[in-house]
């Protein structure tokens, strides 16, 4: 009785091993190097994220700094507008009004 692999393709267990490993006498060395490479790739994927090219990974800090600056500017503009409106209310309560527009009616 033959194995399913041998019956299907007529090959043996040696057909499953890549040719580069069969042609060399240092098969164990290549297997260990391949395992070490795989471990390094997994470690770098863990350290640098799941992207395939860790050198292309975009830095997040410039975007964070720009976002913080934009939020600060927006908050400053809102505070400035609020302070201006409050000052206008205080001026009206004191009776000063706007100096450009006179409150008196011109007499003829």
C-alpha positions as YAML, in Angstrom:
chain: A
units: angstrom
residues:
- id: 1
  name: UNK
  ca: [0.00, 0.00, 0.00]
- id: 2
  name: UNK
  ca: [1.37, 3.41, -0.98]
- id: 3
  name: UNK
  ca: [0.93, 6.78, 0.70]
- id: 4
  name: UNK
  ca: [-1.55, 9.29, -0.77]
- id: 5
  name: UNK
  ca: [1.30, 11.62, -1.74]
- id: 6
  name: UNK
  ca: [3.13, 8.90, -3.64]
- id: 7
  name: UNK
  ca: [-0.08, 7.71, -5.28]
- id: 8
  name: UNK
  ca: [-1.12, 11.16, -6.48]
- id: 9
  name: UNK
  ca: [2.08, 12.64, -7.81]
- id: 10
  name: UNK
  ca: [4.35, 9.66, -7.79]
- id: 11
  name: UNK
  ca: [6.73, 11.67, -5.60]
- id: 12
  name: UNK
  ca: [8.37, 10.80, -2.36]
- id: 13
  name: UNK
  ca: [8.98, 12.66, 0.87]
- id: 14
  name: UNK
  ca: [11.98, 14.37, -0.79]
- id: 15
  name: UNK
  ca: [9.63, 16.21, -3.19]
- id: 16
  name: UNK
  ca: [8.24, 18.23, -0.28]
- id: 17
  name: UNK
  ca: [11.67, 19.69, 0.54]
- id: 18
  name: UNK
  ca: [12.76, 22.65, -1.63]
- id: 19
  name: UNK
  ca: [15.51, 21.93, -4.13]
- id: 20
  name: UNK
  ca: [17.92, 24.36, -2.47]
- id: 21
  name: UNK
  ca: [17.80, 22.24, 0.70]
- id: 22
  name: UNK
  ca: [18.25, 18.95, -1.18]
- id: 23
  name: UNK
  ca: [21.25, 20.14, -3.17]
- id: 24
  name: UNK
  ca: [23.29, 21.30, -0.19]
- id: 25
  name: UNK
  ca: [24.95, 19.36, 2.51]
- id: 26
  name: UNK
  ca: [24.14, 21.99, 5.16]
- id: 27
  name: UNK
  ca: [20.41, 21.37, 5.28]
- id: 28
  name: UNK
  ca: [20.24, 21.81, 9.04]
- id: 29
  name: UNK
  ca: [22.09, 25.11, 8.83]
- id: 30
  name: UNK
  ca: [19.63, 26.50, 6.26]
- id: 31
  name: UNK
  ca: [16.65, 25.33, 8.28]
- id: 32
  name: UNK
  ca: [18.04, 27.03, 11.37]
- id: 33
  name: UNK
  ca: [18.75, 30.23, 9.42]
- id: 34
  name: UNK
  ca: [15.23, 30.21, 8.00]
- id: 35
  name: UNK
  ca: [13.81, 29.73, 11.48]
- id: 36
  name: UNK
  ca: [15.96, 32.57, 12.83]
- id: 37
  name: UNK
  ca: [14.80, 34.82, 9.97]
- id: 38
  name: UNK
  ca: [11.17, 33.97, 10.68]
- id: 39
  name: UNK
  ca: [11.66, 34.74, 14.37]
- id: 40
  name: UNK
  ca: [13.29, 38.09, 13.54]
- id: 41
  name: UNK
  ca: [10.41, 38.96, 11.23]
- id: 42
  name: UNK
  ca: [7.85, 38.07, 13.88]
- id: 43
  name: UNK
  ca: [9.74, 40.07, 16.52]
- id: 44
  name: UNK
  ca: [9.98, 43.13, 14.27]
- id: 45
  name: UNK
  ca: [6.28, 42.80, 13.41]
- id: 46
  name: UNK
  ca: [5.53, 42.77, 17.12]
- id: 47
  name: UNK
  ca: [7.77, 45.78, 17.81]
- id: 48
  name: UNK
  ca: [6.91, 47.92, 14.80]
- id: 49
  name: UNK
  ca: [3.30, 46.92, 14.19]
- id: 50
  name: UNK
  ca: [1.75, 44.64, 11.67]
- id: 51
  name: UNK
  ca: [2.82, 46.60, 8.59]
- id: 52
  name: UNK
  ca: [5.10, 44.72, 6.27]
- id: 53
  name: UNK
  ca: [7.54, 47.57, 5.79]
- id: 54
  name: UNK
  ca: [8.42, 49.07, 9.15]
- id: 55
  name: UNK
  ca: [10.63, 51.72, 7.55]
- id: 56
  name: UNK
  ca: [7.63, 53.14, 5.70]
- id: 57
  name: UNK
  ca: [5.67, 53.49, 8.90]
- id: 58
  name: UNK
  ca: [4.55, 57.09, 9.24]
- id: 59
  name: UNK
  ca: [5.31, 58.86, 12.46]
- id: 60
  name: UNK
  ca: [2.28, 59.83, 14.50]
- id: 61
  name: UNK
  ca: [3.94, 62.59, 16.57]
- id: 62
  name: UNK
  ca: [3.82, 65.37, 13.94]
- id: 63
  name: UNK
  ca: [0.10, 64.77, 13.46]
- id: 64
  name: UNK
  ca: [-0.50, 64.77, 17.22]
- id: 65
  name: UNK
  ca: [1.45, 68.00, 17.71]
- id: 66
  name: UNK
  ca: [-0.37, 69.66, 14.80]
- id: 67
  name: UNK
  ca: [-3.72, 68.52, 16.23]
- id: 68
  name: UNK
  ca: [-2.90, 69.91, 19.68]
- id: 69
  name: UNK
  ca: [-1.86, 73.24, 18.17]
- id: 70
  name: UNK
  ca: [-5.07, 73.43, 16.12]
- id: 71
  name: UNK
  ca: [-7.21, 72.67, 19.19]
- id: 72
  name: UNK
  ca: [-5.36, 75.36, 21.16]
- id: 73
  name: UNK
  ca: [-5.90, 77.93, 18.40]
- id: 74
  name: UNK
  ca: [-9.59, 77.09, 18.11]
- id: 75
  name: UNK
  ca: [-10.05, 77.33, 21.90]
- id: 76
  name: UNK
  ca: [-8.20, 80.66, 21.90]
- id: 77
  name: UNK
  ca: [-10.44, 82.07, 19.16]
- id: 78
  name: UNK
  ca: [-13.57, 80.93, 21.01]
- id: 79
  name: UNK
  ca: [-12.30, 82.49, 24.26]
- id: 80
  name: UNK
  ca: [-11.44, 85.74, 22.45]
- id: 81
  name: UNK
  ca: [-14.88, 85.98, 20.86]
- id: 82
  name: UNK
  ca: [-16.53, 85.32, 24.24]
- id: 83
  name: UNK
  ca: [-14.38, 87.95, 25.96]
- id: 84
  name: UNK
  ca: [-15.20, 90.49, 23.24]
- id: 85
  name: UNK
  ca: [-18.94, 89.85, 23.63]
- id: 86
  name: UNK
  ca: [-18.71, 90.20, 27.41]
- id: 87
  name: UNK
  ca: [-16.81, 93.46, 27.06]
- id: 88
  name: UNK
  ca: [-19.48, 94.80, 24.71]
- id: 89
  name: UNK
  ca: [-22.15, 93.97, 27.31]
- id: 90
  name: UNK
  ca: [-20.15, 95.70, 30.05]
- id: 91
  name: UNK
  ca: [-19.71, 98.78, 27.85]
- id: 92
  name: UNK
  ca: [-23.44, 98.94, 27.17]
- id: 93
  name: UNK
  ca: [-24.24, 98.61, 30.87]
- id: 94
  name: UNK
  ca: [-21.89, 101.49, 31.68]
- id: 95
  name: UNK
  ca: [-23.57, 103.61, 29.01]
- id: 96
  name: UNK
  ca: [-20.59, 104.13, 26.82]
- id: 97
  name: UNK
  ca: [-21.87, 102.41, 23.71]
- id: 98
  name: UNK
  ca: [-19.87, 102.35, 20.54]
- id: 99
  name: UNK
  ca: [-17.88, 105.56, 20.05]
- id: 100
  name: UNK
  ca: [-18.24, 105.38, 16.25]
- id: 101
  name: UNK
  ca: [-22.02, 105.63, 16.38]
- id: 102
  name: UNK
  ca: [-23.58, 108.48, 18.27]
- id: 103
  name: UNK
  ca: [-26.57, 107.77, 20.49]
- id: 104
  name: UNK
  ca: [-27.99, 111.26, 20.07]
- id: 105
  name: UNK
  ca: [-30.38, 112.21, 17.28]
- id: 106
  name: UNK
  ca: [-29.07, 115.01, 15.11]
- id: 107
  name: UNK
  ca: [-31.10, 118.20, 15.51]
- id: 108
  name: UNK
  ca: [-32.05, 120.44, 12.61]
...
